[in-house]
């Protein structure tokens, strides 16, 4: 279990984060349950909520406001939208639960950018600036932004965009080292991110392709970033962020969880989602996590198919026990 770590402070406005590692927001993934489980390993990383629609929140269509029980700190709440007034109102609603408000300007999926949200804001820097100003004037906590290198490979504007966000009042930025046109294909260009150094006076976090303590350290060195944001790789390993912190802080490389440990994590994660959402909804919600927890095992494709189509809790546990038995033999 976690041991004492030395402090690596990053100042984000008037708030200090004692870690170089943050959890990158993942829609439908980094929910309250996953964040709470991650916090059992890392007491210092900056957690980030899944993307919260400003319109749904303000119009009270989003009724799942049990995002936090005030034990998550440090935590950033990420909001999404393109209307400055609604973004400001949603930030105000969330302010009492958050340490930081983060603005999504990097989501590349079609249904988001078609609504002029997410990465579409990189094509409209003035609107993005207006959003930051509106949110900044409404809340008394730091405001940050997450975006990409640009819309396309020939329209990379992340340096200018970061400067505009800083001038609007952003206290830090996180940059996914791909363009919107790349989506999640190809390799994250950490070297490109190093061009931000000296161009802005606020901290920047590097994001993309960080899936181990070694890759995290390499990303920090190549990008020259103040910190890193870990996303998809945390889905099947709740200890990853803590192990990254330990490697950055002490140089100690902790062992990756073995299969029995990952299955134990999976069961606890599944049980927690069921407790939070109810059995049927929790089981259905959890389907996206199975491939991450049991990747690279013998007969993985068959086990994944069985798990994602199974709705009976006892049968799911039986399949997981079968996986362990199969790996032993």
N, C-alpha and C positions, 0 to 999 in steps of 0.2 A: 504493500500500500504506500501512498505518497509519503515522502519524507520532507524535511525542511529544505527550502530552496533559498538561494540568495535573491535579493530584490533587483529586478531589471525594470526601472521605472520609465514609462512613456507618458509624457504630459499631453493630455488632450484637453485643450482649453483649461478650465479650472479643475479638471478631474485627472487623477493619476491612475494609470493601469500598471500594476507591478508584474508585467509579463510582456514578452515580445510576441506572444501568440494570441490570436483571436479566432473565434469560430466564425467561419463565413456563413452568411444566411443562405439557407437552402429551402426553397418553397416546398411545403409539404413534408419537410424532413426535420428541420431544427425546431421542433415543437417544444412545448414546456417539458414533456417527459424526457426527451433526449438531452435537453440542456441540464435538467436536474441530475441525470445520471452522469453526464460529463463532469459536473461540479463535484461529484464524489471523488473524482481523480484529481482534477486541477482546481485548487481554491483561488487561483490568481488570473487565469486566462480571461479575456474579454469574450463573454458569450454574446451572440447576436440572435435575435428572434427570426423566425421565418418571415418572409415578406408580408406586410399587413396593408391591405388596400385602404387608402385614405377615404375613398368614397363609401365603401362598405362600413367602415368604422363610424364615420360621421353620420351616415344614414341609418345606423344601428342595425344594419343587415348582418354585421359580424357580431354574433352573440357570444363567441368564445373568448371572453376577455379575462379568463383565468390564466393570463399569460405568465403571471409571476405571483409568488407569495412573499415577495420582498426578501427572499433568501438567495437570489440569483446573483447579486452584485459581485463583480462588475458586469453589467449587462447593457447592451445597446438594443434599442427597438427600431427595426427598420420599417419605414413607411414607403409606399409606392403610389404614384399618381402624377398628374401634370397640372393640376389647378392649385396655384399658390394658396388661395384662401382655405381650400379643403385640406391641403397638406398641413397648414398651420393649425387648423382646428384639430386634426387627428393627432398631431404632435402634442397639443395641449392636453388631450384626453389621456395620453400615455405618459405624460411627463412624471407623474407621481410614482410610477412604477419603474421608470428608466433612469439610468445614469447618463445615457447618451441617446440622442435621436439620430439615426442614420437614414439617409435618403437614397433610395434605389435608383441609380442611373446607369445600371449595367446589365439588367436582365435582358437576354437576347431573344427569348421565345416570342413567336409570332403574335399570340393573343395579347401580349403585353405591349410590344412595340407598335402594333396596329392601333392601339389606343393612345399613342403618343407618350407612353410611359416608358420606364426602364431605359434601355440604351438609346431609344429614340431621342432622349433629351440631349445626347451628345451632338445631335444635329441642330439643336436649338439652344446654344449656350446662354442666350439672354433669358430664355424662359427658365432654364435651370438655375440661373443666378437669382431670378425673382423668387423662385421657390425657396432657395436657401435663405434669402433675406427675410421672407415672410415667416419661415419657421424660426429663424434666429431671433426675430423681434417678438415672437410669441412665447418662447420657453426660456427658462433660466438655467438650462443645462447645455452642454456642448452639442453642436450639430456637426455631423460628418457626412461624407458622400462616398458611395461605391460606384465605380464605373469601369470602362474598359480602355484599351489603347485607342479606340476610335470605332467608327462605324464599319470601315473597310480598310484593307491593307494600304490603299492609296489615300486614305483620309484619316490618318492617325493624328489626333488633335489632343491627346491626353495631357501634354505639358501645358498648352494654352488653357485647356479646360480646367486643369487643377489650379492654375493661377487665378482664373475667374472665380472658381469656387472659394478659394482662399480670400479673395477680395470681397466676396459676398458674406463672409463670416464663418466659413467652415473651419473647424479646428483640427481636422485630420482627413485624409482620404485613403481609400483602399482601391487598388487598381488590379483588375484581372488582366493578366498579360496576354490576352488575345483580343482580336477585334470582334465586333458583332458578327461579321460575315463568316468568321471561323467557327462561331458557336463554341463547341468544346472539342473540335478536331485539331489535329496538328499538335505542336508542342508550345507550351507557354513560353513567351520570349522574356525571360527574366532580365537579360542584358539590356533590352529596350527600356525597362523600368529604371535602370541606373541613370538615365538621362534626366530624371526628375530631381536628382540630387543637386542642390544649389539653386534650383529654379523656383522652389517654394520654401517657405519658412515654417511650415507645419509638418507634423509627422506623416509619413506615408507607409502603408502596409502593402506588401506584395502578395498576390493571390494567383493560384493556378498550378496544377501538377505537383502539389506538395503532399506526398503520401508516406513519408518516413522521416525520422529524425535527421538522417543524412541529407535527404533532398531539401529539408527545411533549412539546414545550415548552409547548403550550397546556394539556395535561393537568396538567403540573407547576404551572402558574400557577393554574388553576382549582381543582384539588384541594388545593393547598397541601401536597402530599405531599413526603416526603423523597426519594423515588425513584419510578421507574416499572418495571412489568414488561411486557415485550413478548412476545406469544404468537404467534398464527396468522400475523401479517404477516411473521414471520421465515422462514416455510417456503419462500418463493420468492425470498428475497433474503438471502443469508448476510452481506451487508455492512450490513444495516439497523441493527443494534444499534450497530455502530461509527460509522456516520454520525450516529446519534442522539447518541451520546456526544460526537462532535466538535462538533455544533451546540450542545449544552448547555455544553460546556466552553469553546469558543472563539467561538461565533457563526458559524462557517464552515459553509455549507451545501454539502456535497459532492453531486456529481451522482449521481442514481440510475443503477444499471447499465443499459446499453442491452441490446437483445435478444441480440446476440452474446456479451456478457459474462454474461448470465443463462444462456444455453445452455452456456457454458463451465463455469459454476458447477454447472449441472444434471449435466453429464457427470462432473465430479469427484465430486459427491455420489453419483451412481449407482455409479460405479466403487468408491467407498469402502464403500458398503453391500454390494456384491458381494464385496469383499475381506473384509468382516467376517462376512457371513452365507452366502456361497456364491452362485453365479450365479443359480440358479432362485429361491431364497428372497429374495435381495437384489432381484431384478427385481420380484417380486411385492410385496415390502414397499414398494418405491419408487413404486408406482402412485399413491399419495395425493399425491405431490409434483408430478407433471406439471402439473396445472391451475394450481398456484401459480406455477410458473416461466414458463409460456407464456400467461398470461392476457392478454386484450386484443390478441390477434394476429388477423390475417386467417385465416379458416378454422379458428379455434381449436377449435370443437366437434369437427370431423372429426379434427383432429390428436390431440386428447385421447383420442378413442375408439380411434384406431389405436394410440396409445402404451399405453393401459391394457390392451389385449387382446393385446399383442405380448410374446412370451416369448424371442424370439431377440435376443441382444445386438446383433449386427451390423445387424439390421433396425431396432432402436431408434435406433442411431447414424445410420443412413440417413435415418430420418424427421426426426431433429433437424437434419441437414444440409439436408434439403428445406425445413424451416421457414425456415432462414436464407436459402436461395436465394429462396424465395417472397417474403420480406420485402424483399429487395434489388430485385426486379423490379417 
